[in-house]
Amino acid sequence: MTHHGLEKGNRLPPQGDRLTNEDLFQTNELSRPASSRLVHKAQQQIEAGDLAAAAKTVQRAVDLDPHPVALELLGDLWMKLNQPERAIIPLAAAVTLDQKGGAASALAHVFMRLRREREAHAMAKLALDRRPGDRSALEVLEATRDDD
């Protein structure tokens, strides 16, 4: 698996272990089924290479149910669409909502891409606190170590 890559099938982007759609949308909240269907549709759009349409679809899913993994997928799509500034808010929300997920590492990379080394360093440290050994976060920490 590659960083910020998107796999085929029923899984969201890799960055450490991800949950399947079935794992993500187990609750009985009324908005969850609609959100799950939208995420599935977005995955089909991703597989077809239509990342812009997928980003719009995931945004609709997030509007219904701001689930951390959907938020992280949205951030990943904005990065793939070369719009890192737009990735900050969904990834920051995912960092806040999911204490165990990989969003902190993804956000550290967004900050690196935007040359915001201080924020990148802080987010990489948070990512490593949450997921010791996270290679992606270690890369950012190494690249920003002089800012500590």
C-alpha positions as CSV (number, residue, x, y, z in Angstrom):
1,M,0.0,0.0,0.0
2,T,1.2,3.5,-0.8
3,H,0.6,6.7,1.1
4,H,-2.4,8.6,-0.1
5,G,-3.1,5.7,-2.6
6,L,-6.6,4.5,-3.1
7,E,-7.3,0.8,-3.2
8,K,-9.9,-1.0,-5.2
9,G,-12.7,-2.8,-3.5
10,N,-14.6,-1.9,-0.4
11,R,-11.8,-0.3,1.5
12,L,-10.9,3.4,2.0
13,P,-7.4,4.8,1.4
14,P,-4.5,3.1,3.1
15,Q,-2.5,4.8,5.8
16,G,-2.2,2.1,8.3
17,D,-5.1,-0.2,8.9
18,R,-8.4,1.0,7.8
19,L,-11.9,-0.2,8.5
20,T,-14.2,-1.6,5.8
21,N,-17.4,0.1,5.0
22,E,-19.2,-2.5,7.0
23,D,-17.1,-1.6,10.1
24,L,-17.6,2.1,9.5
25,F,-21.3,2.2,9.2
26,Q,-22.6,-0.2,11.8
27,T,-24.6,2.2,13.9
28,N,-28.4,2.7,13.4
29,E,-28.2,6.4,13.0
30,L,-30.7,7.5,10.3
31,S,-28.0,9.3,8.3
32,R,-25.5,6.5,8.3
33,P,-27.1,4.3,5.5
34,A,-27.3,7.3,3.1
35,S,-23.8,8.3,4.0
36,S,-22.5,4.7,3.5
37,R,-24.1,4.6,0.1
38,L,-22.5,7.9,-0.9
39,V,-19.1,6.6,0.2
40,H,-19.6,3.5,-1.8
41,K,-20.6,5.6,-4.9
42,A,-17.4,7.8,-4.3
43,Q,-15.3,4.6,-4.3
44,Q,-16.7,3.7,-7.6
45,Q,-16.0,7.2,-8.9
46,I,-12.4,6.9,-7.6
47,E,-12.0,3.5,-9.4
48,A,-13.3,5.1,-12.6
49,G,-10.7,7.9,-12.2
50,D,-13.2,10.7,-11.5
51,L,-11.6,12.1,-8.3
52,A,-13.4,15.5,-8.6
53,A,-16.8,13.8,-8.6
54,A,-15.7,11.5,-5.8
55,A,-14.7,14.5,-3.7
56,K,-18.2,16.0,-4.2
57,T,-19.8,12.8,-3.3
58,V,-17.8,12.3,-0.2
59,Q,-18.5,15.9,0.8
60,R,-22.2,15.0,0.6
61,A,-21.6,11.9,2.8
62,V,-19.7,14.0,5.3
63,D,-22.5,16.6,5.4
64,L,-24.9,13.8,6.4
65,D,-22.5,12.0,8.8
66,P,-19.1,13.5,9.6
67,H,-17.5,10.0,10.2
68,P,-13.7,10.2,10.7
69,V,-12.8,7.8,7.9
70,A,-15.1,9.6,5.4
71,L,-13.4,12.9,6.5
72,E,-10.0,11.3,6.0
73,L,-11.0,10.1,2.5
74,L,-12.2,13.6,1.7
75,G,-8.8,15.0,2.8
76,D,-7.0,12.4,0.7
77,L,-9.1,13.3,-2.4
78,W,-8.3,17.0,-2.0
79,M,-4.6,16.1,-1.8
80,K,-4.9,14.0,-4.9
81,L,-6.7,16.9,-6.6
82,N,-3.7,19.1,-5.7
83,Q,-5.8,21.2,-3.3
84,P,-4.0,20.7,0.0
85,E,-5.6,23.7,1.6
86,R,-9.0,22.1,1.3
87,A,-7.7,18.9,2.9
88,I,-7.0,20.7,6.3
89,I,-10.5,21.0,7.6
90,P,-11.7,17.4,7.0
91,L,-8.4,16.0,8.2
92,A,-8.4,18.2,11.3
93,A,-12.0,17.0,12.1
94,A,-10.9,13.4,11.6
95,V,-8.0,13.9,14.0
96,T,-10.4,15.3,16.6
97,L,-13.1,12.6,16.2
98,D,-10.8,9.5,15.9
99,Q,-8.1,9.2,18.5
100,K,-6.7,6.0,16.9
101,G,-6.8,6.8,13.2
102,G,-4.2,7.9,10.7
103,A,-5.6,11.4,10.0
104,A,-2.9,13.0,12.1
105,S,-0.2,11.6,9.9
106,A,-2.1,12.6,6.8
107,L,-2.5,16.1,8.1
108,A,1.2,16.3,8.9
109,H,1.8,15.6,5.2
110,V,-0.6,18.3,4.2
111,F,1.2,20.8,6.3
112,M,4.5,19.6,4.9
113,R,3.2,20.1,1.3
114,L,2.1,23.6,2.3
115,R,5.5,24.3,3.8
116,R,4.0,24.8,7.3
117,E,6.8,22.8,9.0
118,R,5.9,23.8,12.6
119,E,2.4,22.4,12.2
120,A,3.6,19.4,10.3
121,H,6.1,18.6,13.1
122,A,3.4,19.0,15.8
123,M,1.0,16.8,13.9
124,A,3.6,14.1,13.2
125,K,4.4,14.0,17.0
126,L,0.6,13.6,17.7
127,A,0.4,10.9,15.1
128,L,3.3,9.0,16.7
129,D,1.8,9.4,20.1
130,R,-1.4,7.7,18.7
131,R,0.3,5.2,16.5
132,P,3.9,4.5,17.5
133,G,6.0,3.5,14.6
134,D,3.8,5.2,11.9
135,R,6.3,5.4,9.1
136,S,4.6,8.3,7.4
137,A,4.6,10.4,10.6
138,L,8.3,9.4,11.2
139,E,9.2,10.8,7.7
140,V,7.6,14.2,8.6
141,L,9.2,14.2,12.0
142,E,12.6,13.5,10.4
143,A,12.1,16.3,7.8
144,T,11.1,18.8,10.5
145,R,13.3,17.8,13.4
146,D,15.2,21.1,13.3
147,D,12.0,23.0,14.1
148,D,11.5,21.3,17.4
